[in-house]
Amino acid sequence: MLDWLIGLACSSFIAWAAWRKQSLSVSGAIAAVIVGTLLYALGGLPWYGTLMVFFLTSTLLTKWKHKRKAVVESSYAKSGRRDAGQVAANGGLGTLLCLGNSIWPHSLWWAAFMGIMAAVNADTWATEIGGLSRSLPRSIVSGRKVPAGTSGGITAAGLAASLSGGLLIGVVGWAFTSTGWGQPISGAAAASSIVVTSAVGVIGLLLLGALGGMAGSLSDSWLGAVWQVMYRCPVCGKEIEKRRHCNDTQAIRIRGASWMTNDTVNIISSGIGGAVSAGFIYLNI
C-alpha cells in the first residue's frame, strides 16, 4: 500500500508542476498521474525512474529555444503541452509491460520496457535537437532534401541526438538497477531488471538503449514519411500533420491512412524499439 501512496504522491507533484509550466494539459496531467503511480507501485524505482528521466529531459528540450523552433513546430500535429494521447503513446505500452511483469516476472519485460523508453526518448531528442539544425533535412525514404518540419525528414544532428537519447536510457537503466559496474541491488528494483543488468552489464545496457532508441526513432521517421496522415493548408500551402492550420482553416488531406496519426506512429515505433531491445537481451542471456 505504501508503494501506491508514494507513487501517487510523486506523480501528482510532478504532473502538477508540469501543468503549471504548461508542459502538460489537464488530460495529460491526469494520464501522467495514472501512468506514474502504476509504474512505481508495480515496478519500483527502476521502472518509474526511467520514465521520469525521459519525461524531464524531453520536457526541458521542448522548452529549449522554443521560439526558434516555433515555425517548424507549427506543422506538427502536437507540440508544447502534452495531452493524454501523447502520454499514453509514450508511456502506455511501458505501463502494460510493467503490469505483465508484476503478474509473470521475466527479464524480457524489462528489456522491452527499456527499448520503448529508449525509442521515445531518442525520437523526442531527434525532433527537438534536429529541429534546430541549420541544414535542411533529407527524406528517410528518398534521401532528397525536404523543408524543415517535414514528416520523415532526418538530419545529422537529429541522428546524433537519437543515439544520445537512447544511450541515456541505457545509463539510467543501469544506474537504477546496480550500485556499481553490474553489481545488483536489492529493494525496490524488480527481479527482472536486476537479471538483465547482471547478465549484460553497463556496456550491454548501453547497446540495448542505442539499438532500441535508433530502431524506434528511425521507424518513427519512416512511418511518418510513408503511412502517417498528412494535410495541406489551403492558405499557406504548407504540408502539415494536423487538420487545421492558418486561422483555424480546415486543411486538405493529401496522403496517409486516416487512422495513422502522430500518436499511432509513436506507439508503433516505440513498440518496434521495445521488440529490438527484447530481442537483443534474448540473444545475450
N, C-alpha and C positions, 0 to 999 in steps of 0.2 A: 504493500500500500504506500509505503514511504517513497518508492521509486516513482509511482504515479504522481504523487504530490510534488516531488522535486521537478519532474519533467514538465508538469503543468505550470508550475511557478516560473521556471526558467524560460519556457517557451512563451508564456504570456508576456513576460517582461520584454523579451527580445522583439516579439511581434508588436507590442505597444510602441516601443522605441522606433521600430522601423516604420510604423504607421505615422508616428509624429514627424518623422523625417521624410515622409511621403515616398518611402521605398515600397510600401505595401498599401493596397487598397483595404477597405474594410473586409471584403470577402477574402482577400489574400491573407490578412492577419488572422482571421478565424481558421482558415485552412492551415496556416503555419503552426498555430497552436495545436491543432489536432495531430498533424504530422510529427511535430517535435515531441509532444507528450508520448505518443505511441513508440517512437524510436527510443526515447530514454527509458521508458518503463519496460519495454520488451528486449532491448538490446544493450542498454547501458551506455556508458560514455563513448566507446568506440563508434557506435552507430550514430548516436546523437551528435557527438563532437565533429565527426566527419561532415555531416550535413551542415552544421553551423559554420565550419570553415568555408565551405562552398558559398553559403548564403552571405556571410560577412564580406568575403573577398569580392564576390561578384557585385554586391551592393556598392562597395567602395569604388570599384572600377566603373560601374554605371554612372556614378556621380562625378567621376574624374573627367575633367574637361568636357562636361556635359554640353556646354554652349557650342563648342567646336564640333561636336558630333550631332547637333540638333538637326541639321539639314539632311544628313544621311539617314538618321533615325525616323524622319518624318514619313518614310516609305514603309517602315516596319509595321506589322500588324499590332505589335505590342512593344512598349518600351517604357522606361521610367518606373511607375508604380506597378508592382506585380499583383495580379489578381489571383483568385482561387484556381483558375485554369492553369496559370503558369506555375503556381506552387504544386499543383497536382502533377503537371507534366514533368517537373524537375524532381519532385520527392515522392510521388505516388508509387512508382514501381519499387523504389527502395523501401518504402513502408511495407509493401506486400511481401518483399523478401525477408524483412525483419520479422514479420508475422509468421512466415513459413519457418524461419529458423527457430522461433520460440516453440513451435509445435514439433518440428522434426529437425533438431540441430545437425548441421552439416557444414563443412568448410566451404562448399561451393556457394552457399547463400551469401556468405561474407565476401567471397571473391567477386560474385556478380554485383553485389552492392557497391563495392569499391569501384568496379568498372563503370557502373551507372553514374556514380558521383564524379569520377574522372571525366566521363563524357560530357556531363552538363557543365562541369567547371571549365573544361577545355573549350567547349563551344562558346560559353559566355565570355571567356577571356579573349577568344579569337574575334568575337563580334566587337567587344569594347575597345580592344587594342588595335585590331586590324582596321577598325573604322577611322583611326587616326592616321593611317598610312598615307604618305604623300604621293604614292604611286597608285595607279588605277588597278583594281583587282582583275583577275583573269577568271573566266568561267571554268569551273571544275570539269565541265563536260567537253567544251570545245577548245579551251586554252586561249580563247580570244579575250582581249581587254573588254571590260564591261564597265558601265558607270558605277561609281561608289554607291553602295547600298543595295546593289542588285543581288537577289537571292541566288545563292550558288557561286558567288564570287569569292575568290580567295587571294590572299596576299602573303608575301614572305613574312611580314610582321605578324599576320594572323596565324600562320602555321607555327611560328616560334612561340606565340602566346598559347596556342593549343597544347603544344608539347609541355610548356611550363606549367600550365594549369593541371594537366594530367599527372605530372611528376609531383606537384604539391600534394595531391590527394594520396599518392603513394607514400610520401614522407609522413603525412598526417596519420594514415592508417597504421604505419609502423610505430609512430610516437604514442598512439593511444593504446597499443597492444603490447608494448615492451618497455623495459626500463633501461635497455642498452641495445647492443647490436644483436637483436633477435632473441634476447632473454625474455621469456614470457612472464607476465604478471598475473596476479590473482585479483579477485574483487569483481568490479562491475563488468569488465570485459567478458563477452560471451566466449564460450569454449571454442566455437567455430573460428572466431577471429584469431585466437591465440594459436590454433593449429596452423593456420596459413602463415602467420609471422614466423613461427618456429621452423616451418618447413622451407621457406624461401628466403627469409631474412630481409634486410633492408634493400638489398640490390634487387631481389625478386619483386618486392613491392613497388619499387621504382619502375621496373619494367611493366608490372601489371598496370600501374597508373598511366604510363606512357602509351601502352598498347590500347587500353580501354579508352583513354582520352582521345587519341588520334583517330581510332576507329569510329567513335561516336561523332566527333567533330566533322570528319570528312563525310560520313554518312549523312549528317545533317545538311551539309552543303550540297551533296548530290541529290538528295530528296527534294531540297528546296529548289534546285535548278530544273528538275525533271517532273516531279509529281505535285509539288505544293501549288495550291490555287493562287493565281495571281490576277491582278486587275490593272486597268489603265485609267488614270484620271482624265476625263474628257476636257478638263480646264487647262491643266499644265502639261498633259501628255505623258506624265511620269508613270513608269511601271511600279506598282505598289503591292503590298501584301494585304491591305485592308479594303473593305468595301466602300469606304467614303474618304474623301481627301479634301481638296480645296473648298473652303466654306461649307463643309459637310455635303459636298456634291456626291451623288451616287456614282461609283466607279463601274467600269465595264469589265466583266470577266473575260480574260484573253487566253488562259490556259490553265492546266492542272485539274485535279479532281476536287470537286466542291467540298468533300469531307477531309481533304488533306490540308488542314490548317496548320499554322505555325506550331500550335500546341501538339497536334498529332505528330508532326515531324519530330518535335523534341522527344516525345515518348518513344517513338520507333528508334530513333538514332541512339538514345540513351540505352535502350534495350540491346541494341547491337553492341555498344560498348561493354555492357554487362556480360553479354554472351562471350565476347572475345576474352575478357579477363577471366571468366569462369573456365573457359577452355584452356587458357594458359596455366591456371592452377591445377586443373585436372591432369594435364600432361606432366606437371612437375612435382606432384605429391605422390 
